[in-house]
Amino acid sequence: YVNFKNVQQTSREKIPFGIAQVGKAFRNEIVTKNFIFRTCEFEQMEMQYFVHPSEGDKWFAYWKEQRLAYYAKMGIDTARLRFHQHGPDELAHYAKEAVDIQFEFPFGWQELEGVHNRTDFDLKRHREYCGKDQSYLDEATKERFIPYIIETSAGLTRSVLMVLCDAYDEEEVEGETRVVLRLHPKVAPVTLGVFPLMKKDGLAELAQKLAADLQEDFPVFYDVSGAIGRRYRRQDEVGTPFCVTVDYQTKED
């Protein structure tokens, strides 16, 4: 809210527009338990979206769906996501409406983020204590108003944990349990593995050139050690979605 006027005026933004940021947040937790869900310090992703008061409900519904779609784009199983609507006894005193987006972790449903219609409470309070006008003038209609704020506030650490829980899988192969991390390409640390079938006969050089070319566009891991099957298994375990083998046919076509 300190930055609202600066951003709006210097970049000549028209309502509706948003300010998003990520960084450290601090909370005075009385009991710091429940794993990562009750800590005094955490990484927070947050957006404040400034809208006309008459369009608060419309943009609240819009950002609810957009935030759910964000997780789907990362490959998260949408059957393990749900909205939790805040009842009258849960709503903050300044909020008109609020929902949590929850994920079904192995230990139960937990909140990932909150979406709130905060009305004009924040900018009015900021104006009260800083003494500066926080209103917005619509040049087209000449209407002056204090914007409503739609807030989305998400825990980054919780999102990382969700991705790992959703992607983790085990499969049985010939009586052996193997770990597979089924990460979406958008969030996988390594996108592509490149393996020469053999070190000799120029295959390693071909594979190295291919890996170097692809590194312009993807995080690539080049691996020449061990049997080809083992190299594939290693990439399965760390969640690499694509692997390429350079073999003798590569030299021909």
Backbone torsions as a table, in degrees:
resi	resn	phi	psi	omega
1	TYR	NA	-29.8	173.9
2	VAL	-60.4	-35.3	-176.1
3	ASN	-89.0	-5.5	-172.9
4	PHE	-54.2	-54.6	-177.6
5	LYS	-66.6	-40.8	179.4
6	ASN	-58.7	-49.2	-177.9
7	VAL	-67.2	-45.8	-176.6
8	GLN	-62.3	-42.0	-174.8
9	GLN	-81.5	-43.2	-176.0
10	THR	-72.4	-33.7	178.9
11	SER	-99.4	3.4	176.4
12	ARG	52.3	44.8	179.5
13	GLU	-73.1	143.5	173.9
14	LYS	-104.8	142.9	174.9
15	ILE	-66.6	134.1	4.1
16	PRO	-86.9	145.9	172.7
17	PHE	-153.8	164.5	-176.8
18	GLY	-129.4	157.2	171.4
19	ILE	-121.2	122.3	-178.3
20	ALA	-119.8	147.5	178.3
21	GLN	-155.2	163.0	175.9
22	VAL	-136.4	141.4	179.7
23	GLY	173.7	-171.5	-178.0
24	LYS	-73.7	138.3	173.1
25	ALA	-127.4	153.3	-176.7
26	PHE	-131.5	140.5	-177.5
27	ARG	-140.5	139.5	-179.3
28	ASN	-85.3	77.9	-180.0
29	GLU	-76.0	131.6	178.3
30	ILE	-71.7	-42.8	178.3
31	VAL	-124.4	116.2	-179.6
32	THR	-94.8	80.9	179.0
33	LYS	-129.8	-159.0	177.6
34	ASN	59.4	46.3	172.6
35	PHE	59.2	-126.3	-177.8
36	ILE	-88.2	3.1	-170.7
37	PHE	-89.9	-7.7	175.9
38	ARG	-140.1	81.7	179.8
39	THR	-124.3	154.8	-179.1
40	CYS	-76.2	-25.3	-178.6
41	GLU	-131.4	133.6	-179.3
42	PHE	-157.0	165.3	178.0
43	GLU	-91.2	129.4	-175.8
44	GLN	-123.7	137.5	172.5
45	MET	-110.6	128.2	-171.9
46	GLU	-143.8	144.6	172.9
47	MET	-134.7	135.2	171.3
48	GLN	-110.5	119.9	-176.3
49	TYR	-112.5	118.4	-171.9
50	PHE	-94.7	125.2	-172.9
51	VAL	-135.3	164.4	173.3
52	HIS	-67.4	139.5	-178.0
53	PRO	-54.1	-32.8	-178.4
54	SER	-74.1	-12.6	-177.1
55	GLU	-111.4	14.2	-179.3
56	GLY	-58.4	-44.9	-178.3
57	ASP	-64.8	-41.0	-178.6
58	LYS	-62.6	-46.6	-177.2
59	TRP	-74.8	-27.7	174.1
60	PHE	-62.7	-46.2	178.4
61	ALA	-64.5	-38.5	180.0
62	TYR	-61.9	-48.2	-176.0
63	TRP	-73.7	-27.0	171.3
64	LYS	-55.6	-51.4	-176.4
65	GLU	-70.6	-37.2	179.7
66	GLN	-65.0	-38.2	-179.6
67	ARG	-70.1	-36.2	175.6
68	LEU	-65.9	-40.1	179.4
69	ALA	-65.1	-31.0	178.4
70	TYR	-58.5	-44.7	179.8
71	TYR	-68.8	-36.2	177.8
72	ALA	-63.5	-35.3	179.1
73	LYS	-65.1	-25.4	177.8
74	MET	-85.0	4.6	177.5
75	GLY	86.8	10.4	-179.6
76	ILE	-70.8	138.0	177.6
77	ASP	-65.0	110.6	-174.9
78	THR	-66.8	-18.0	176.3
79	ALA	-67.5	-17.4	179.9
80	ARG	-99.8	13.0	177.1
81	LEU	-117.4	146.6	177.2
82	ARG	-156.1	161.3	172.6
83	PHE	-94.6	140.9	169.9
84	HIS	-118.0	110.8	-178.7
85	GLN	-77.9	132.0	177.2
86	HIS	-75.0	126.2	175.2
87	GLY	-79.7	175.4	-178.7
88	PRO	-57.1	-32.2	-178.9
89	ASP	-80.4	-10.8	-179.5
90	GLU	-102.6	-23.3	-174.4
91	LEU	-63.8	137.1	170.0
92	ALA	-65.0	153.0	-172.8
93	HIS	-62.4	-25.1	-177.1
94	TYR	-92.6	-9.7	-171.5
95	ALA	-90.5	138.0	173.6
96	LYS	-84.5	-37.4	-179.7
97	GLU	-155.6	149.0	-179.5
98	ALA	-154.3	143.5	173.0
99	VAL	-135.5	152.5	168.8
100	ASP	-104.4	144.1	167.3
101	ILE	-98.2	121.9	-176.3
102	GLN	-114.5	150.7	176.6
103	PHE	-121.9	142.4	179.5
104	GLU	-86.0	92.8	175.5
105	PHE	-73.8	167.5	176.3
106	PRO	-58.1	-22.3	-179.1
107	PHE	-104.3	15.2	175.1
108	GLY	118.6	177.2	-178.5
109	TRP	-74.2	131.3	178.3
110	GLN	-137.1	152.2	-178.5
111	GLU	-74.4	135.2	172.8
112	LEU	-98.3	-43.3	-178.4
113	GLU	-161.3	165.9	177.4
114	GLY	-119.3	144.1	173.1
115	VAL	-119.8	125.4	-171.9
116	HIS	-133.8	141.7	166.7
117	ASN	-95.4	101.1	-173.2
118	ARG	-88.3	4.5	-176.5
119	THR	53.1	-148.9	-178.2
120	ASP	-100.0	16.4	-174.8
121	PHE	-58.1	-46.6	-171.6
122	ASP	-66.3	-48.2	-177.9
123	LEU	-70.1	-32.1	176.0
124	LYS	-66.4	-41.6	177.9
125	ARG	-67.8	-38.4	178.3
126	HIS	-63.2	-42.6	177.8
127	ARG	-62.2	-39.7	-178.2
128	GLU	-61.3	-40.1	-173.3
129	TYR	-95.4	-23.7	178.3
130	CYS	-98.7	-15.9	176.9
131	GLY	75.3	13.3	-179.1
132	LYS	-113.3	144.5	-178.5
133	ASP	-62.9	130.4	179.4
134	GLN	-115.0	15.8	-177.9
135	SER	-81.7	164.4	-179.5
136	TYR	-123.0	136.0	178.6
137	LEU	-105.3	119.2	174.8
138	ASP	-80.5	111.6	-175.7
139	GLU	-63.5	-30.9	-177.0
140	ALA	-72.9	-44.4	-175.1
141	THR	-101.0	-10.4	-176.3
142	LYS	63.9	18.6	177.8
143	GLU	-86.0	135.6	175.7
144	ARG	-110.6	132.7	-177.7
145	PHE	-154.2	161.4	171.4
146	ILE	-94.9	121.5	-174.6
147	PRO	-64.2	149.5	164.3
148	TYR	-79.4	156.7	-179.3
149	ILE	-123.2	125.4	170.0
150	ILE	-100.6	121.5	-175.4
151	GLU	-111.4	134.7	166.1
152	THR	-118.9	127.7	-174.8
153	SER	-134.5	116.3	-171.9
154	ALA	-127.5	146.2	175.4
155	GLY	-86.2	120.5	-178.7
156	LEU	-67.7	-42.2	179.9
157	THR	-62.6	-38.8	178.1
158	ARG	-63.8	-38.0	179.7
159	SER	-65.3	-40.2	177.6
160	VAL	-62.1	-44.6	179.1
161	LEU	-62.7	-40.4	178.1
162	MET	-60.7	-46.0	-179.6
163	VAL	-59.0	-44.3	-179.4
164	LEU	-66.5	-43.1	180.0
165	CYS	-65.2	-39.8	-177.8
166	ASP	-71.0	-33.6	-174.8
167	ALA	-85.5	-23.5	-173.3
168	TYR	-67.3	131.6	178.8
169	ASP	-146.7	157.4	174.0
170	GLU	-128.8	140.0	178.2
171	GLU	-131.5	147.6	178.8
172	GLU	-95.1	122.5	177.3
173	VAL	-129.7	111.5	179.7
174	GLU	51.8	46.1	176.8
175	GLY	79.4	1.9	-179.4
176	GLU	-108.7	133.1	177.2
177	THR	-87.4	123.1	-178.3
178	ARG	-118.7	141.1	178.9
179	VAL	-88.8	132.3	173.9
180	VAL	-126.4	128.5	176.0
181	LEU	-104.3	106.6	-173.4
182	ARG	-90.3	69.7	-178.2
183	LEU	-82.7	142.2	174.1
184	HIS	-68.8	145.0	179.7
185	PRO	-54.0	-28.3	-178.3
186	LYS	-69.8	-22.9	-177.1
187	VAL	-118.9	-4.1	180.0
188	ALA	-69.2	131.5	178.9
189	PRO	-60.7	-36.1	176.0
190	VAL	-119.4	126.1	-178.1
191	THR	-86.2	-34.6	-169.6
192	LEU	-142.9	134.3	171.9
193	GLY	-105.7	137.4	179.1
194	VAL	-121.6	125.0	-175.2
195	PHE	-130.2	122.1	167.5
196	PRO	-76.7	138.0	-179.4
197	LEU	-61.4	-39.7	178.3
198	MET	-135.5	157.3	175.6
199	LYS	-75.5	-25.5	-171.7
200	LYS	-92.2	-178.5	173.8
201	ASP	60.2	25.1	176.0
202	GLY	81.1	-0.5	-178.8
203	LEU	-67.3	-39.5	-179.7
204	ALA	-62.7	-41.1	179.9
205	GLU	-64.7	-42.3	176.9
206	LEU	-59.9	-45.6	-178.0
207	ALA	-66.5	-39.1	178.6
208	GLN	-63.7	-40.0	178.1
209	LYS	-65.7	-42.7	178.2
210	LEU	-60.7	-45.9	179.8
211	ALA	-61.3	-42.4	179.7
212	ALA	-63.5	-41.5	178.4
213	ASP	-63.9	-43.1	-176.8
214	LEU	-72.7	-23.7	-179.9
215	GLN	-65.6	-14.7	174.4
216	GLU	-65.5	-26.8	-173.2
217	ASP	-120.2	-21.4	-174.0
218	PHE	-136.0	152.7	164.3
219	PRO	-70.6	116.1	-173.4
220	VAL	-116.4	141.1	174.6
221	PHE	-117.6	121.6	178.3
222	TYR	-99.4	128.7	-176.1
223	ASP	-138.4	126.6	-178.6
224	VAL	-121.3	-1.5	-172.1
225	SER	-97.4	135.0	175.2
226	GLY	87.4	174.8	179.2
227	ALA	-63.5	151.5	-176.9
228	ILE	-61.1	-36.8	178.7
229	GLY	-62.3	-40.5	179.3
230	ARG	-66.1	-36.2	179.4
231	ARG	-65.9	-39.7	175.6
232	TYR	-63.4	-41.5	-178.9
233	ARG	-61.9	-41.5	-179.5
234	ARG	-60.9	-40.5	-179.6
235	GLN	-72.0	-33.8	174.0
236	ASP	-59.1	-40.3	-174.2
237	GLU	-71.0	-29.6	179.8
238	VAL	-98.7	2.9	171.1
239	GLY	87.9	22.5	178.0
240	THR	-74.5	120.6	-172.6
241	PRO	-76.6	-26.9	-175.7
242	PHE	-130.7	140.4	176.4
243	CYS	-135.6	146.9	-178.7
244	VAL	-128.3	132.6	174.2
245	THR	-107.1	128.4	174.5
246	VAL	-96.3	114.2	-176.8
247	ASP	-122.6	-168.6	-175.3
248	TYR	-66.5	-30.0	178.2
249	GLN	-66.2	-27.0	178.6
250	THR	-60.2	-34.0	-178.9
251	LYS	-67.8	-24.3	-177.2
252	GLU	-91.8	-46.2	-172.9
253	ASP	-137.3	NA	NA
